[in-house]
Amino acid sequence: MVAMLPTDVHIVETRLAIMAPSPDVRRVTNRRNPLAILPRELWGGAFLLAPMSLPVHVALKAFLWGLDGKVVPFGVTLRSGYLSQPATLSGVLASAAAVGAQQIVVNVSAGTVIQAGTLLSVGNVDTAGYQICEVLDDAFLSAATVLNVAPRIRSPLAAGAAVVLGTVVGKYTLASDNLDNMDAMLDRGACTLPVIEALL
């Protein structure tokens, strides 16, 4: 089961972007290969985190040290109204989507306008292939709505997979294994958590 960032941790700032496929040089001290290729578009960036009380501070430290370098995936709730439109809707994928697809077809409650910039998730966060995308164009939901999304689909998706629009969970691993530095920053009041999307 994917560990979740403690809900009481205050996310001061979110910096997420879609990274293009490219060589990704990693230090030899990392648990993965020192040179790896980013085979497809992925979300990457950082969260600026601040605990607002001593118990939350302790919980955040325990969470960070439990990630064990860059190996363990974890979840961060990306709330509607903050990074996405206020409405949160659920449905299913109407048809399968292949790797590299820029469009998906969804069955969600009809009659709602989904605004460009809305985040959506497909799949189960605890299973491989779970991913989030951003809707690129406004869309009026009907029985089978075609949505243009970015980044392009990173893992094959089967028809019937769960779809959530609005408040979604981003699934990441650490993009840096320097937990000592994060721990020291946290003792000064806040820390930056560098992340890359996990498709594990």
C-alpha positions in Angstrom: 0.0 0.0 0.0 1.4 3.4 -1.0 2.4 5.6 2.0 0.7 9.0 2.0 2.2 12.3 3.0 0.7 13.1 6.4 -2.5 15.1 5.8 -1.6 17.7 8.5 1.6 18.8 6.7 1.1 22.2 5.1 2.1 22.3 1.4 3.3 25.9 1.1 4.1 25.7 -2.6 3.8 23.1 -5.3 6.1 23.2 -8.4 5.2 20.4 -10.8 5.9 20.3 -14.5 5.9 17.7 -17.3 9.4 16.5 -18.1 10.2 15.5 -21.6 12.0 12.2 -22.3 15.7 12.6 -21.9 18.8 11.1 -20.4 18.7 11.4 -16.6 22.1 11.3 -15.0 22.0 10.0 -11.4 24.8 9.8 -8.8 26.4 6.4 -8.3 25.3 6.5 -4.6 21.7 6.2 -5.7 20.0 2.7 -5.5 19.1 2.8 -9.2 21.5 2.8 -12.1 23.8 5.9 -12.2 22.6 6.5 -15.8 19.0 5.9 -16.8 16.9 7.0 -19.7 13.6 8.8 -19.0 11.6 6.8 -21.6 8.4 8.9 -21.6 7.0 12.2 -20.3 6.7 12.2 -16.5 5.6 14.7 -13.8 8.5 16.1 -11.8 9.2 19.0 -9.5 9.1 19.7 -5.8 6.8 20.4 -2.8 7.7 23.0 -0.2 6.5 21.5 3.1 6.0 23.1 6.5 4.8 21.3 9.6 2.6 23.7 11.7 3.0 21.9 15.1 5.6 19.7 16.9 3.5 16.4 16.4 3.3 17.1 12.7 7.0 17.9 12.5 7.7 14.5 14.1 5.3 12.7 11.8 6.8 14.4 8.7 10.4 13.4 9.8 9.3 9.8 10.3 7.6 9.8 6.9 10.7 11.1 5.1 13.0 8.6 6.7 10.6 5.8 5.9 10.9 6.5 2.1 14.4 4.8 2.1 16.1 6.9 -0.6 14.5 6.9 -4.0 13.0 3.4 -3.9 9.7 3.7 -2.1 6.7 5.3 -3.9 4.5 7.6 -1.9 1.3 9.6 -2.4 0.5 13.3 -2.2 -3.1 14.6 -2.3 -3.5 17.3 -4.9 -6.7 19.0 -3.8 -9.3 20.5 -6.1 -9.6 24.2 -5.9 -5.8 24.5 -5.3 -4.3 22.7 -8.3 -7.5 21.8 -10.1 -11.1 22.9 -10.5 -13.4 22.7 -7.4 -15.6 19.8 -8.6 -14.5 16.3 -7.9 -16.1 13.6 -10.1 -15.6 9.9 -10.6 -16.2 7.5 -13.4 -14.5 4.9 -15.6 -12.3 4.7 -18.7 -14.7 4.0 -21.6 -12.0 2.4 -23.8 -8.4 1.2 -23.5 -5.6 3.7 -24.0 -2.2 2.8 -25.4 1.2 4.2 -24.3 1.7 7.6 -26.0 -2.0 8.4 -26.4 -2.9 12.0 -26.1 -6.6 11.4 -25.7 -8.7 9.2 -23.4 -12.5 8.4 -23.5 -14.2 8.6 -20.1 -17.7 7.8 -18.8 -18.4 10.3 -16.0 -21.6 11.9 -14.8 -23.1 13.8 -17.7 -23.9 17.5 -17.7 -20.8 18.9 -16.1 -18.3 21.2 -17.8 -14.7 20.2 -17.0 -12.3 23.1 -17.3 -8.9 23.0 -18.9 -6.3 22.5 -16.2 -8.3 20.0 -14.2 -6.3 17.1 -13.0 -7.5 13.5 -13.4 -6.2 10.1 -12.2 -6.6 6.8 -13.9 -6.3 3.5 -12.0 -5.6 2.5 -8.4 -2.8 4.3 -6.6 -1.7 1.1 -5.0 -1.1 -0.7 -8.4 1.4 -0.3 -11.2 0.5 2.0 -14.1 -1.5 4.5 -12.0 -1.1 8.0 -13.4 -2.4 11.5 -13.3 -3.0 13.8 -16.3 -4.1 17.4 -16.9 -7.1 18.1 -19.1 -6.0 20.4 -21.9 -9.4 21.7 -23.1 -12.8 22.6 -21.6 -15.1 19.6 -22.1 -18.8 19.1 -21.5 -19.2 15.6 -20.0 -21.5 13.2 -21.8 -21.9 9.4 -22.0 -18.4 9.0 -23.6 -16.4 12.1 -23.5 -13.1 12.4 -25.3 -10.5 14.4 -23.3 -7.2 15.7 -24.6 -4.6 15.2 -21.8 -1.0 15.8 -20.9 1.4 14.2 -20.3 0.7 11.5 -22.8 -0.3 8.1 -21.4 2.7 6.5 -19.8 1.5 2.9 -19.2 -1.3 1.0 -21.0 -4.7 1.6 -19.6 -7.6 -0.9 -19.7 -11.2 0.0 -20.3 -13.1 0.1 -17.0 -10.2 1.6 -15.1 -11.3 4.1 -12.4 -11.2 7.8 -13.3 -11.3 10.6 -10.8 -11.3 14.3 -11.8 -10.6 17.1 -9.3 -9.0 16.0 -6.1 -6.4 13.3 -7.1 -3.4 11.6 -5.5 0.0 12.1 -7.2 2.2 9.1 -6.9 6.0 9.9 -6.7 9.4 8.7 -5.6 12.1 11.0 -4.4 14.1 12.7 -7.1 17.0 13.2 -4.7 18.2 10.8 -2.0 19.7 13.5 0.3 17.5 13.0 3.3 20.1 14.4 5.6 19.7 17.8 3.9 15.9 17.6 4.0 16.0 16.8 7.7 18.3 19.8 8.4 16.0 22.1 6.4 13.0 20.7 8.3 14.6 21.6 11.6 14.7 25.2 10.4 11.0 25.2 9.7 10.4 23.8 6.2 11.9 21.5 3.6 11.7 21.0 -0.1 10.7 17.6 -1.3 12.0 16.9 -4.9 9.8 14.3 -6.7 9.4 12.4 -9.9 6.3 10.5 -10.9 6.3 6.8 -10.0 4.6 4.3 -12.4 5.5 1.4 -10.1 
